Amino acid sequence: MHRAAFTLAVLAAACSSDATANVAGTYTLALTVQQNECGILTNAAETSSTGVTVVVTQDGANVTAKVQGVAGMGLSLATGSDTFTGKISGNSLDLSIIGTVAGSSGTCAFTRNAHLVGTLAGDLLTGSVTYTYATNKNADCGTRDTCQDIQRFNGTRPPT
């Protein structure tokens, strides 16, 4: 009997460590360009920005992160959306924007995607956004098939 109770206690503790964090809230982020191979981050001369507002909503493990203001407008112009969607597992976020804004260069056709990975620790959210091209793999695409632009971010939400 004691062995069964001990086993249940161990299982409960193991499950609770994998509990999905509550990531919902309004975050104020600082962004820093780490890499600009593709030129998707057109203002890379401005290597950092502060005060970027992101509103995160959550329904269980499903998460959306809507970038507000000028940063959101820039993201929408590049990708077609200002809202990342994806999942949270434990305290780790994995969100994406699959681009819908068509572009071309010669016979290369492309869109721009954004992939956000982050970690929540208390009210601090840190991570990165990687921007890439999705191309038709034509020879005119050149480095668009392999390049990446990366922004690091960190910021907080008001305590809950």
Contact map, one row per residue, 1 for C-alpha under 8 A:
1111100000000000000000000000000000000000000000000000000000000000000000000000000000000000000000000000000000000000000000000000000000000000000000000000000000000000
1111110000000000000000000000000000000000000000000000000000000000000000000000000000000000000000000000000000000000000000000000000000000000000000000000000000000000
1111111000000000000000000000000000000000000000000000000000000000000000000000000000000000000000000000000000000000000000000000000000000000000000000000000000000000
1111111100000000000000000000000000000000000000000000000000000000000000000000000000000000000000000000000000000000000000000000000000000000000000000000000000000000
1111111110000000000000000000000000000000000000000000000000000000000000000000000000000000000000000000000000000000000000000000000000000000000000000000000000000000
0111111111000000000000000000000000000000000000000000000000000000000000000000000000000000000000000000000000000000000000000000000000000000000000000000000000000000
0011111111100000000000000000000000000000000000000000000000000000000000000000000000000000000000000000000000000000000000000000000000000000000000000000000000000000
0001111111110000000000000000000000000000000000000000000000000000000000000000000000000000000000000000000000000000000000000000000000000000000000000000000000000000
0000111111111000000000000000000000000000000000000000000000000000000000000000000000000000000000000000000000000000000000000000000000000000000000000000000000000000
0000011111111100000000000000000000000000000000000000000000000000000000000000000000000000000000000000000000000000000000000000000000000000000000000000000000000000
0000001111111110000000000000000000000000000000000000000000000000000000000000000000000000000000000000000000000000000000000000000000000000000000000000000000000000
0000000111111111000000000000000000000000000000000000000000000000000000000000000000000000000000000000000000000000000000000000000000000000000000000000000000000000
0000000011111111100000000000000000000000000000000000000000000000000000000000000000000000000000000000000000000000000000000000000000000000000000000000000000000000
0000000001111111110000000000000000000000000000000000000000000000000000000000000000000000000000000000000000000000000000000000000000000000000000000000000000000000
0000000000111111111000000000000000000000000000000000000000000000000000000000000000000000000000000000000000000000000000000000000000000000000000000000000000000000
0000000000011111111000000000000000000000000000000000000000000000000000000000000000000000000000000000000000000000000000000000000000000000000000000000000000000000
0000000000001111111000000000000000000000000000000000000000000000000000000000000000000000010000000000000000000000000000000000000000000000000000000000000000000000
0000000000000111111100000000000000000000000000000000000000000000000000000000000000000000110000000000000000000000000000000000000000000000000000000000000000000000
0000000000000011111110000000000000000000000000000000000000000000000000000000000000000000110000000000000000000000000000000000000000000000000000000000000000000000
0000000000000000011111000000000000000000000000000000000000011000000000000000000000000001111000000000000000000000000000000000000000000000000000000000000000000000
0000000000000000001111100000000000000000000000000000000000000000000000000000000000000001111000000000000000000000000000010000000000000000000000000000000000000000
0000000000000000000111110000000000000000000000000000000001000000000000000000000000000000000000000000000000000000000000000000000000000000000000000000000000000000
0000000000000000000011111000000000000000000000000000000111000000000000000000000000000000001000000000000000000000000000010000000000000000000000000000000000000000
0000000000000000000001111100000000000000000000000000001111000000000000000000000000000000000000000000000000000000000000000000000000000000000000000000000000000000
0000000000000000000000111110000000000000000000000000001110000000000000000000000000000000000000000000000000000000000000000000000000000000000000000000000000001100
0000000000000000000000011111000000000000000000000000111100000000000000000000000000000000000000000000000000000000000000000000000000000000000000000000000000001100
0000000000000000000000001111100000000000000000000001111100000000000000000000000000000000000000000000000000000000000000000000100000000000000000000000000000111100
0000000000000000000000000111110000000000000000000111110000000000000000000000000000000000000000000000000000000000000000000000000000000000000000000000000000111000
0000000000000000000000000011111000000000000000000111110000000000000000000000000000000000000000000000000000000000000000000000000000000000000000000000000011110000
0000000000000000000000000001111100000000000000011111000000000000000000000000000000000000000000000000000000000000000000000000000000000000000000000000000011100000
0000000000000000000000000000111110000000000000011101000000000000000000000000000000000000000000000000000000000000000000000000000000000000000000000000001111000000
0000000000000000000000000000011111000000000000111000000000000000000000000000000000000000000000000000000000000000000000000000000000000000000000000000001110000000
0000000000000000000000000000001111110000000100110000000000000000000000000000000000000000000000000000000000000000000000000000000000000000000000000000111100000000
0000000000000000000000000000000111110000000000100000000000000000000000000000000000000000000000000000000000000000000000000000000000000000000000000000111100000000
0000000000000000000000000000000011111000000000000000000000000000000000000000000000000000000000000000000000000000000000000000000000000000000000000001111000000000
0000000000000000000000000000000011111111100100000000000000000000000000000000000000000000000000000000000000000000000000000000000000000000000000000001110000000000
0000000000000000000000000000000000111110000000000000000000000000000000000000000000000000000000000000000000000000000000000000000000000000000000000011100000000000
0000000000000000000000000000000000011111100000000000000000000000000000000000000000000000000000000000000000000000000000000000000000010000000000110011100000000000
0000000000000000000000000000000000011111110100000000000000000000000000000000000000000000000000000000000000000000000000000000000000000000000000000000100000000000
0000000000000000000000000000000000010111110000000000000000000000000000000000010000000000000000000000000000000001000000000000000000110000000000000000100000000000
0000000000000000000000000000000000010111111100000000000000000000000000000000000000000000000000000000000000000000000000000000000000000000000000000000100000000000
0000000000000000000000000000000000000011111110000000000000000000000000000000000000000000000000000000000000000000000000000000000000000000000000000000000000000000
0000000000000000000000000000000000000000111111100000000000000000000000000000000000000000000000000000000000000000000000000000000000000000000000000000000000000000
0000000000000000000000000000000010010010111111100000000000000000000000000000000000000000000000000000000000000000000000000000000000000000000000000000000000000000
0000000000000000000000000000000000000000011111100000000000000000000000000000000000000000000000000000000000000000000000000000000000000000000000000000000000000000
0000000000000000000000000000000000000000001111111000000000000000000000000000000000000000000000000000000000000000000000000000000000000000000000000000000000000000
0000000000000000000000000000000111000000001111111000000000000000000000000000000000000000000000000000000000000000000000000000000000000000000000000000000000000000
0000000000000000000000000000011110000000000001111100000000000000000000000000000000000000000000000000000000000000000000000000000000000000000000000000000000000000
0000000000000000000000000000011100000000000001111111000000000000000000000000000000000000000000000000000000000000000000000000000000000000000000000000000000000000
0000000000000000000000000001111000000000000000011111000000000000000000000000000000000000000000000000000000000000000000000000000000000000000000000000000000000000
0000000000000000000000000001110000000000000000001111100000000000000000000000000000000000000000000000000000000000000000000000000000000000000000000000000000000000
0000000000000000000000000011111000000000000000001111110000000000001110100000000000000000000000000000000000000000000000000000000000000000000000000000000000000000
0000000000000000000000000111100000000000000000000011111000000000001110000000000000000000000000000000000000000000000000000000000000000000000000000000000000000000
0000000000000000000000000111100000000000000000000001111100000000111100000000000000000000000000000000000000000000000000000000000000000000000000000000000000000000
0000000000000000000000011110000000000000000000000000111110000000111100000000000000000000000000000000000000000000000000000000000000000000000000000000000000000000
0000000000000000000000111110000000000000000000000000011111000011110000000000000000000000000000000000000000000000000000000000000000000000000000000000000000000000
0000000000000000000000111000000000000000000000000000001111100011100000000000000000000000000000000000000000000000000000000000000000000000000000000000000000000000
0000000000000000000001110000000000000000000000000000000111111111000000000000000000000000000000000000000000000000000000000000000000000000000000000000000000000000
0000000000000000000000000000000000000000000000000000000011111110000000000000000000000000000000000000000000000000000000000000000000000000000000000000000000000000
0000000000000000000100000000000000000000000000000000000001111110000000000000000000000000000000000000000000000000000000000000000000000000000000000000000000000000
0000000000000000000100000000000000000000000000000000000001111110000000000000000000000011100000000000000000000000000000000000000000000000000000000000000000000000
0000000000000000000000000000000000000000000000000000000001111111000000000000000000001111000000000000000000000000000000000000000000000000000000000000000000000000
0000000000000000000000000000000000000000000000000000000111111111100000000000000000001111000000100000000000000000000000000000000000000000000000000000000000000000
0000000000000000000000000000000000000000000000000000000111000111110000000000000000111100000000100000000000000000000000000000000000000000000000000000000000000000
0000000000000000000000000000000000000000000000000000011110000011111000000000000000111000000000000000000000000000000000000000000000000000000000000000000000000000
0000000000000000000000000000000000000000000000000000011100000001111100010000000001110000000000000000000000000000000000000000000000000000000000000000000000000000
0000000000000000000000000000000000000000000000000001111000000000111110110010000001100000000000000000000000000000000000000000000000000000000000000000000000000000
0000000000000000000000000000000000000000000000000001111000000000011111111000000001000000000000000000000000000000000000000000000000000000000000000000000000000000
0000000000000000000000000000000000000000000000000001100000000000001111111000000000000000000000000000000000000000000000000000000000000000000000000000000000000000
0000000000000000000000000000000000000000000000000000000000000000000111111100000000000000000000000000000000000000000000000000000000000000000000000000000000000000
0000000000000000000000000000000000000000000000000001000000000000001111111110000000000000000000000000000000000000000000000000000000000000000000000000000000000000
0000000000000000000000000000000000000000000000000000000000000000011111111111000001000000000000000000000000000000000000000000000000000000000000000000000000000000
0000000000000000000000000000000000000000000000000000000000000000000111111111100001000000000000000000000000000000000000000000000000000000000000000000000000000000
0000000000000000000000000000000000000000000000000000000000000000000001111111110000000000000000000000000000000000000000000000000000000000000000000000000000000000
0000000000000000000000000000000000000000000000000000000000000000001000111111111111000000000000000000000000000000000000000000000000000000000000000000000000000000
0000000000000000000000000000000000000000000000000000000000000000000000011111111111000000000000000000000000000000000000000000000000000000000000000000000000000000
0000000000000000000000000000000000000000000000000000000000000000000000001111111110000000000000000000100000000000000000000000000000000000000000000000000000000000
0000000000000000000000000000000000000001000000000000000000000000000000000111111100000000000000000010100000000001000000000000000000000000000000000000000000000000
0000000000000000000000000000000000000000000000000000000000000000000000000011111111000000000000001111100000000011110000000000000000000000000000000000000000000000
0000000000000000000000000000000000000000000000000000000000000000000000000011111111000000000000000011100000000000000000000000000000000000000000000000000000000000
0000000000000000000000000000000000000000000000000000000000000000000000000011101111110000000000001011000000000000000000000000000000000000000000000000000000000000
0000000000000000000000000000000000000000000000000000000000000000011100011011001111110000000000000000000000000000000000000000000000000000000000000000000000000000
0000000000000000000000000000000000000000000000000000000000000001111000000000000011111000000000001000000000000000000000000000000000000000000000000000000000000000
0000000000000000000000000000000000000000000000000000000000000001110000000000000011111100000000111000000000000000000100000000000000000000000000000000000000000000
0000000000000000000000000000000000000000000000000000000000000111100000000000000000111110000000111000000000000000000000000000000000000000000000000000000000000000
0000000000000000000000000000000000000000000000000000000000000111000000000000000000011111000011110000000000000000000000000000000000000000000000000000000000000000
0000000000000000000000000000000000000000000000000000000000001110000000000000000000001111100011100000000000000000000000000000000000000000000000000000000000000000
0000000000000000000110000000000000000000000000000000000000001110000000000000000000000111111111000000000000000000000000000000000000000000000000000000000000000000
0000000000000000011110000000000000000000000000000000000000001000000000000000000000000011111110000000000000000000000000000000000000000000000000000000000000000000
0000000000000000111110000000000000000000000000000000000000000000000000000000000000000001111100000000000000000000000000000000000000000000000000000000000000000000
0000000000000000000110100000000000000000000000000000000000000000000000000000000000000001111110000000000000000000000000111000000000000000000000000000000000000000
0000000000000000000000000000000000000000000000000000000000000000000000000000000000000001111111000000000000000000000011110000000000000000000000000000000000000000
0000000000000000000000000000000000000000000000000000000000000000000000000000000000000111101111100000000000000000000111110000000000000000000000000000000000000000
0000000000000000000000000000000000000000000000000000000000000000000000000000000000000111000111110000000000000000001111000000000000000000000000000000000000000000
0000000000000000000000000000000000000000000000000000000000000011000000000000000000011110000011111000000000000000001110000000000000000000000000000000000000000000
0000000000000000000000000000000000000000000000000000000000000000000000000000000000011100000001111100000000000000111100000000000000000000000000000000000000000000
0000000000000000000000000000000000000000000000000000000000000000000000000000001010111000000000111110000000000000111000000000000000000000000000000000000000000000
0000000000000000000000000000000000000000000000000000000000000000000000000000001000000000000000011111000000000001110000000000000000000000000000000000000000000000
0000000000000000000000000000000000000000000000000000000000000000000000000000011110000000000000001111100000000011110000000000000000000000000000000000000000000000
0000000000000000000000000000000000000000000000000000000000000000000000000000001110000000000000000111110000000011000000000000000000000000000000000000000000000000
0000000000000000000000000000000000000000000000000000000000000000000000000000111100000000000000000011111000000011000000000000000000000000000000000000000000000000
0000000000000000000000000000000000000000000000000000000000000000000000000000000000000000000000000001111100001110000000000000000000000000000000000000000000000000
0000000000000000000000000000000000000000000000000000000000000000000000000000000000000000000000000000111110001110000000000000000000000000000000000000000000000000
0000000000000000000000000000000000000000000000000000000000000000000000000000000000000000000000000000011111111100000000000000000000000000000000000000000000000000
0000000000000000000000000000000000000000000000000000000000000000000000000000000000000000000000000000001111111000000000000000000000000000000110000000000000000000
0000000000000000000000000000000000000000000000000000000000000000000000000000000000000000000000000000000111110000000000000000000000000000000100000000000000000000
0000000000000000000000000000000000000000000000000000000000000000000000000000000000000000000000000000000111111000000000000000000000000000011110000000000000000000
0000000000000000000000000000000000000000000000000000000000000000000000000000000000000000000000000000000111111100000000000000000000000011111110000000000000000000
0000000000000000000000000000000000000000000000000000000000000000000000000000000000000000000000000000011110111110000000000000000000000011010010000000000000000000
0000000000000000000000000000000000000000000000000000000000000000000000000000000000000000000000000000011100011111000000000000000000001111000000000000000000000000
0000000000000000000000000000000000000000000000000000000000000000000000000000001000000000000000000011111000001111100000000000000000001110000000000000000000000000
0000000000000000000000000000000000000001000000000000000000000000000000000000011000000000000000000111100000000111110000000000000000111100000000000000000000000000
0000000000000000000000000000000000000000000000000000000000000000000000000000001000000000000000011110000000000011111000000000000000111100000000000000000000000000
0000000000000000000000000000000000000000000000000000000000000000000000000000001000000000000000011110000000000001111100000000000011110000000000000000000000000000
0000000000000000000000000000000000000000000000000000000000000000000000000000000000000000000001111000000000000000111110000000000011100000000000000000000000000000
0000000000000000000000000000000000000000000000000000000000000000000000000000000000010000000011110000000000000000011111000000001111000000000000000000000000000000
0000000000000000000000000000000000000000000000000000000000000000000000000000000000000000000111100000000000000000001111100000001110000000000000000000000000000000
0000000000000000000000000000000000000000000000000000000000000000000000000000000000000000000111000000000000000000000111110000111100000000000000000000000000000000
0000000000000000000000000000000000000000000000000000000000000000000000000000000000000000001110000000000000000000000011111000111000000000000000000000000000000000
0000000000000000000010100000000000000000000000000000000000000000000000000000000000000000001110000000000000000000000001111111110000000000000000000000000000000000
0000000000000000000000000000000000000000000000000000000000000000000000000000000000000000001000000000000000000000000000111111100000000000000000000000000000000000
0000000000000000000000000000000000000000000000000000000000000000000000000000000000000000000000000000000000000000000000011111000000000000000000000000000000000000
0000000000000000000000000000000000000000000000000000000000000000000000000000000000000000000000000000000000000000000000011111100000000000000000000000000000011110
0000000000000000000000000000000000000000000000000000000000000000000000000000000000000000000000000000000000000000000000011111110000000000000000000000000001111000
0000000000000000000000000010000000000000000000000000000000000000000000000000000000000000000000000000000000000000000001111011111000000000000000000000000011110000
0000000000000000000000000000000000000000000000000000000000000000000000000000000000000000000000000000000000000000000001110001111100000000000000000000000111100000
0000000000000000000000000000000000000000000000000000000000000000000000000000000000000000000000000000000000000000000111100000111110000000000000000000000111000000
0000000000000000000000000000000000000000000000000000000000000000000000000000000000000000000000000000000000000000000111000000011111000000000000000000011110000000
0000000000000000000000000000000000000000000000000000000000000000000000000000000000000000000000000000000000000000011110000000001111100000000000000000011110000000
0000000000000000000000000000000000000000000000000000000000000000000000000000000000000000000000000000000000000000011100000000000111110000000000000001111000000000
0000000000000000000000000000000000000001000000000000000000000000000000000000000000000000000000000000000000000001111000000000000011111000000000000001110000000000
0000000000000000000000000000000000000101000000000000000000000000000000000000000000000000000000000000000000000001110000000000000001111100000000010111100000000000
0000000000000000000000000000000000000000000000000000000000000000000000000000000000000000000000000000000000000111100000000000000000111110000000011010000000000000
0000000000000000000000000000000000000000000000000000000000000000000000000000000000000000000000000000000000000111100000000000000000011111000000011000000000000000
0000000000000000000000000000000000000000000000000000000000000000000000000000000000000000000000000000000000011110000000000000000000001111110010011000000000000000
0000000000000000000000000000000000000000000000000000000000000000000000000000000000000000000000000000000000011100000000000000000000000111110010000000000000000000
0000000000000000000000000000000000000000000000000000000000000000000000000000000000000000000000000000000000010000000000000000000000000011111010001000000000000000
0000000000000000000000000000000000000000000000000000000000000000000000000000000000000000000000000000000000111000000000000000000000000011111110000000000000000000
0000000000000000000000000000000000000000000000000000000000000000000000000000000000000000000000000000000000110000000000000000000000000000111111000000000000000000
0000000000000000000000000000000000000000000000000000000000000000000000000000000000000000000000000000000011110000000000000000000000000000011111000000000000000000
0000000000000000000000000000000000000000000000000000000000000000000000000000000000000000000000000000000010111000000000000000000000000011111111111000000000000000
0000000000000000000000000000000000000000000000000000000000000000000000000000000000000000000000000000000000000000000000000000000000000000001111111000000000000000
0000000000000000000000000000000000000100000000000000000000000000000000000000000000000000000000000000000000000000000000000000000000000000000011111110000000000000
0000000000000000000000000000000000000100000000000000000000000000000000000000000000000000000000000000000000000000000000000000000000011110000011111110000000000000
0000000000000000000000000000000000000000000000000000000000000000000000000000000000000000000000000000000000000000000000000000000000001110100011111110000000000000
0000000000000000000000000000000000000000000000000000000000000000000000000000000000000000000000000000000000000000000000000000000000010000000000111111000000000000
0000000000000000000000000000000000001100000000000000000000000000000000000000000000000000000000000000000000000000000000000000000000011000000000111111100000000000
0000000000000000000000000000000000111100000000000000000000000000000000000000000000000000000000000000000000000000000000000000000001110000000000000111110000000000
0000000000000000000000000000000011111111100000000000000000000000000000000000000000000000000000000000000000000000000000000000000001110000000000000011111000000000
0000000000000000000000000000000011110000000000000000000000000000000000000000000000000000000000000000000000000000000000000000000111100000000000000001111100000000
0000000000000000000000000000001111100000000000000000000000000000000000000000000000000000000000000000000000000000000000000000000111000000000000000000111110000000
0000000000000000000000000000001111000000000000000000000000000000000000000000000000000000000000000000000000000000000000000000011110000000000000000000011111000000
0000000000000000000000000000111100000000000000000000000000000000000000000000000000000000000000000000000000000000000000000000111110000000000000000000001111100000
0000000000000000000000000000111000000000000000000000000000000000000000000000000000000000000000000000000000000000000000000001111000000000000000000000000111110000
0000000000000000000000000011110000000000000000000000000000000000000000000000000000000000000000000000000000000000000000000001110000000000000000000000000011111000
0000000000000000000000000011100000000000000000000000000000000000000000000000000000000000000000000000000000000000000000000011100000000000000000000000000001111100
0000000000000000000000001111000000000000000000000000000000000000000000000000000000000000000000000000000000000000000000000011000000000000000000000000000000111110
0000000000000000000000001110000000000000000000000000000000000000000000000000000000000000000000000000000000000000000000000010000000000000000000000000000000011111
0000000000000000000000000000000000000000000000000000000000000000000000000000000000000000000000000000000000000000000000000010000000000000000000000000000000001111
0000000000000000000000000000000000000000000000000000000000000000000000000000000000000000000000000000000000000000000000000000000000000000000000000000000000000111
